[in-house]
Amino acid sequence: MTAVAAATAANVATAHEQEHLIREHIPLVGHLVRDMLSRVPSHVNRDDLTSAGLAALVTAARGFDPSRGIPFARFAATRVRGALLDELRHLDWASRSVRSRARKTDTARQELTATLGRTPTQQELAGFLGVAVDELKEVEDDVQRAVVLSLQGFTTGAAEDMVTERTAGPEDLLLHREKIGYLHNAIEALPDRLRTVVNGYFMQERPMATIAAELGVTESRVSQLRAEALTLLREGLNTHLDPELIDRKDKKDGCVARRRASYYQEVGSLGNLHTRLAFTDHHGVPIAIAA
């Protein structure tokens, strides 16, 4: 039973870590989408790419293993780029054969341009490829037809079918913003060493070895402090937001229990609804707080 409880606690802590990683790296998805849009045809829909990128970010957060020493930003960027490419392939209405012929034509056109010092004519390009001019025109027509079909594909169906994502209602958004505020208060209420580990490891993405050197301890000790901090954060948040998740069977008394009770009380006293909402804007996007 103890092992099951420990596993459950680890899962909850991981969920908090995942939520933080996702929230902090949403701008990364926007950057990668903008970069991709600058290199693809104008008919590609930004919302479709963004949706695919955010889904990949969530998947990356769930599969991230910090013990491997790879920064999450690099880990997530690889997976988001892959998801964006997959989405582009999904949105591509042209068959593989059409694309293959189109790439061969483009390569031939580039080679002839370099050789002739100018753009080749249709006759010259067809001769270089060993095909008839009419066949060359068919390839170009197929590619253009694929673009038209793609444009039409984005506008079929009812208006409801075009909505790619349901946004949170006012109440859900308010609760989400309040939770973020409570998280900031919970971090602020942590003991100094635990707060240093949380801010350094999660907020600033500093290597564990650097944090260990700063605190004058081993990396193993930093890992223990991180686990202790996550447990405190989880229980502190549950005390104020989800009391039903607290294990009521644990009614131990003593110095540790009193210190934890004091911590939970401080989390609640560090702010109110107004100050907690101030950590995010009206859309729930975190606001940078000056150090």
N, C-alpha and C positions, 0 to 999 in steps of 0.2 A: 504493500500500500504506500509505503514511503517512496519507493522507486517511481510509482505511478505519479505521485504528487510532485516529485522532483521533475519528472518529464513534462508534466503539465505546466509547471512554473517556467521551465526552459522554453516551451513553445510560446507562452504568453510574452516572455521577454523578447523572443525573436520577433514576434508580431509588432511590438513597439519599435524595435530596431528597423524592421522593414518599412513601417509607416514613415519613420524619419527619413530613411534613405529615399523613398519615393518622393516625399514632399520636397526635400532639398534638391533633387535632381530633375524636377520637371522642366526648369529652364534649359537643361542639357538637351531634352527632346526637341524643344523649340529651335535651338541652335542647329541641330542636325537636320531637322525638317527644312529650315530655311536654306541650309547648304545644299540639300538634295534638290529643292525646287529651283535653285539657280542653274541646275544642270540637266533639267528634264523639260519636255514640252510644256507650254503654258496651260494646256487643258488639264493637267494633273491637278487633282483636288487636294488642297492643303489639309482640310479636315480629315480626309481619309488617311493621309500619311500621319497626321498627328495622333489619330486614334490608334493606329498600328504601333506607333512609337511609344505611346503611353502604356499600351498593353505589354510591350516588350520590357518596358521599365519595371512594371510590376513583377513580371516573370523573373527578371534579373535580380530584383530585391529578394525574392523568395529563394533563389538558388545561390545567393552570394555567400561565400565562405571567407570571412575576414582572416582566418588563420593562414590562408595561402599567401598573404602579404601583397595581394594585388589591390590597388585602389579601386573603390567601387565605381568611380567615374569612368575609368578605363574599361572595367568589366562590363558596365552597362552600355557604354558607347558602342562597343563591338556588336552587342546583341540588338541594340536599337537600329544600327545601320543595316544589319541583316534583315530585320523586320521591315524596314522601309523598302529594301530591294525586293523582298518577297511581295510586298503590297503593290509595287510597281509592276511586277510580273503578273500579278493577279488582275491588275487593271488594264493590262496590255491585251487588246482585242485581236491583234494580229497573230497568226499561227507561227510556229517555230520556223517553218520552211520559208515563210515570207520574210521574217526577220533575218534569217540566215542569208537569203539572197540579197536583202537590203544591205547587210553588213559587207558582203562581198563586193557589192556595187560601190559602196562608200570607200572601201579600201582601194579599189581600182581607180576611182576618181582622184583620190589623194596621191597615188603613185604617178598617175598621168599628169596631174597638176605640177608635181615636183619635177617631172621630166621635161614637160613642155614649157613650164614657166607661166602657165595660164590655165584657166578652167577648160577642160576638154569639151568638145562638142558631143552630142548624143551619138553621132556616127563613130567618132573616135573611141568613145567609151564602149559602145557595143562591139566594135572590132577588137578592142583589147580583151574583152570578156569572151569573145567568140560566140556572141549571140546576135540575133536580129534586133534591129532598132525597136520593132514592135514589141518584142519580148521584154526589152529593157523598160519600155513605157508601161507595160503591164505590172512590173515589179513596183514602180513608183506609184501607179494607181492603187495597187493593193495596200501599200503603206498609208496613202492618203485616206483610203476608205476605212482603214482601221482607226484612224484618228477621228473621223466623223462618227463612227459607231461608238467610240469611247465617249465623245461629247453627248451623244444621244443617251447612252447608258446612264449617265449621271442625272438625267432629267426624267426618267421613266417612273411610273407609279404615282401614288398619291403623295401629298405633302408629308404625311406621317412617315412614309417609307424613307424619306430623305433625311430624317432626323437620325444622326449617327449615335447620339448619346443623350440620355436623359439627365438634365441638370438637377442638382439637389434643390428641394423646396426651401422656403425661407426658414422653417423650423429646423430642418436637418443642417442647413448651412450654419445657423446660429449655434447649434450644439457642437458642430465640428470646430468652429472658431473658439468656443469656450474650452474644448478639450485641449486645443493647442496652447491656449493661455495657461491652463492648469499644468501642462507639461513644462512650460517655462518656469512657473512657480515651483514645481517639484524639483527641477534641476537647481534652481537658486537656493532651495532649502537644504540641499545635500551638504554633508560635511565637506570641508575644504578639499581633502584628498580625493574623495569620490567625485566631487564636482570637476576637479581638474582632469580626471580620467575621462569623464563623460564629454566635457567640452573639447578636450584634445582629440579623443578617439573618434567621436561621432560628429561633432560640429566642425572641427578643423581638419579631420581626416589625417591626423598625424600618425606616423608609425608608432607601434607599441614600444619599440626600443627607445625612441626619443622621449616618450612620456616616462618610461622607467628611469632613464638617466636624469630627467628633471626632478623626479621624486626621490631618487637615490635608492631605488628598489630593483628587483629583478622583473623581467617580463612576465614571469609566472605570477608574481605578486600583483602586477597591473591587471592581469587577466582575472585574478580573484576579486580585485577591487571593482572591476567592470561588472562582474556578475553580481556582486553585492549591491552596486549602485542600481542596476537594472531591477533587482528584486525590490529595493526601496521605492524606486519610481513606480513600478507596477502597483505595489500595495498602497502607495500614497495616492495615486490616481484613483484606484478602485475605492478607497475610503470615501472619496468625495463624489465620484461619478457612478460607480457600479458597486455599491455596498454588498449586493447579493453574491458577488464573486469572492468575497473575503471568507476564509475558512474560519467559521465560528467555533470549531472544535479546539482551536489553538487559543487557550486562555491562560497561557503561562504568565507568571508575574516575576519581576526581577528587573535588574538594571537595563538589560537589552530591550525588554518589552516596554519599559518606561521611556527609553530613548526613542524607540520607534513611534510610540504614541505621541511624543513631543514633536517628532518630525512630521507626522500626519497633521497635527494641529497647526504647525507652522506653514505647511503647504496651503492650508485654507486661509490663513491670516495674511498671507503675502499679497493678496489681491482681491478684487471684487469683479463682478461681471464686466464693468466698464473697462477696468485695466486689463483684464484678460482678452477682451475683444480687440484691444489696441494692438495686439501682436499681429493681427491680420487685417487686410482691408475688407471692404464690403463683399468681395468675391471669394474670401477665404484664402487669399494669397498672402503668405508671410511677409511682414514688413521688416526691412533691415533695421535692427536696433543698434544705435551707436554704442561702442564699447566704453 
